[in-house]
């Protein structure tokens, strides 16, 4: 069986928590751009602006590409298709549990599926609960594999 998570820019970039931290970190390149335009046109401001933009864009891109968009489960393994195009096969014996993680207040309005193994954790894309229920996915997969 196959479970697919629809990508939403708003849900995956501007979510509460780390997303808010990322949002406020965008003020750093803005500060250097402001200093270059209004205060002092120096090469140091351009270099600092470039470095901060590079690291923020790399962080956003890398964190988004590490999430999986599709999960296919077989009796012996779970196959994950990451947003980056990478294919990950996880043997059933190494999976500890499937979790549904809610984001937001009072039970949350968004969620993602977390797969915990001994070596790593894998997160799905963040989806709206009205459009997709991560809890039912986690309950179903834990029931199928008796986790």
N, C-alpha and C positions, 0 to 999 in steps of 0.2 A: 504494500500500500504506500501511497505517496502523500506527503503533506507539504504544501507550498505556502510560503509567507510572502505577501505582497509588499513591495518596497514603497515607502512613503518618505519623501525628503523631510517633511515637517516632523514626523514621528521619530525618525532616526537621527536627526541632527539637533533638534531643539527640544529634547526630552528633559524632564526634571532631573536634578542631581548633577551628574558629571556633565551633562549637556549645558546646564546653566554655568558651570565653571568654564567650559569651553567658550560659551557665549561671552562671558566677561573677559576671557583672555584675548578676545579679538580687539579689546580696547588698547592693548599694548602696541600692535602695529598702527592703530589709529593715532595713538599718541606720537609715535615717531613721524608719521605722515604730517600731523598737525605741526610738529616742531620744524619739519623741513619746509613746509609751505609758509607758515606764519612767523616763526621765530628766527631760525637760523638755517640758511641753506648750506648744509655741510655734507661732506661725503660720509661722515660717521653716522648721521641720521639715516641716510640711504642704506648703508650697510646694515644697521640695526633693524630698519624696516624690512629689508630683504630676508635677513636671518629669522626674524620673528614670524614673518609670513610663511617662509619655507617650513619651519617646524610646526606651525599650526595646521597648515594644509596637509603635511605629511601625517600628523596625528589623526586628523579627521579621516583621511583616505585610508590609512592603515586600520583604524578601528572599525570602519564600515566594511572593509573588505574581509575582515576576519569573521564576520557574521555569516551564518548560512541562510540560504533562501529556500532550499528544498531538502526534505528528509525522506528517504525511502527506506522502509524497514523490511528486512527479510528474516527468516527464522534464525539465521546464524550471525547476522551482522546488520549494522545500521550504516547507511551511506548518506553522507552530507555533501551537498553542493554549496560551496561558499560563493559569496558575491564576487570574489576575485576570479572565479572559474576553477578553483582548486577542488579536487574531489577527495574526500576523507572517508575512509572505511574504518568503522569502529566495531571490533568484535563484541558480542553481547556480554561475554564474561568480564570485560574490563569496565562496563558501565555500572556505576554505583546506583544512580537514580536519575529520573527525569523530573525536572522542576518547572513549575509555572511561576514566573516572577512578575509581579504587578508593579506598575509605575504610576505614581500619583497618589492623591489623598483619598481616604475613605474607600479603600479597595482598589483604587486606581482606574484609569480610563484606558491605559495601554498595558501591554504585557509582552513578554518574550519567553521562549522555551529555552531552558538551560539544561544541558546534558553534562553530568558530572562523571568523569572517569578518574582513575588513579593518576594518570599522567597530565590531563588537561581538562579544561571546561570549554564547552562550545555553546555559543549563544546564537539564537535565531535573530532575524530582523525584528524590530519592534513593530507591533501591529495594534490597531484599535480593537478594543474588546468587543465592540458592536459588530465588527466585521469578521473577527476570528477569535476563538476562545482557546487560549494557551492552556488553561486548566483542563479542558476536556482532552487536549492532546496529551498532556502529561499523565492524566489518569488513565487514558487508553493505553499508552505505551508502557506505563508501570504495570498495568493489568496483563498485557500481552506477555511481557518478559518477567513477570512476577518479581518486581523490584520493590 
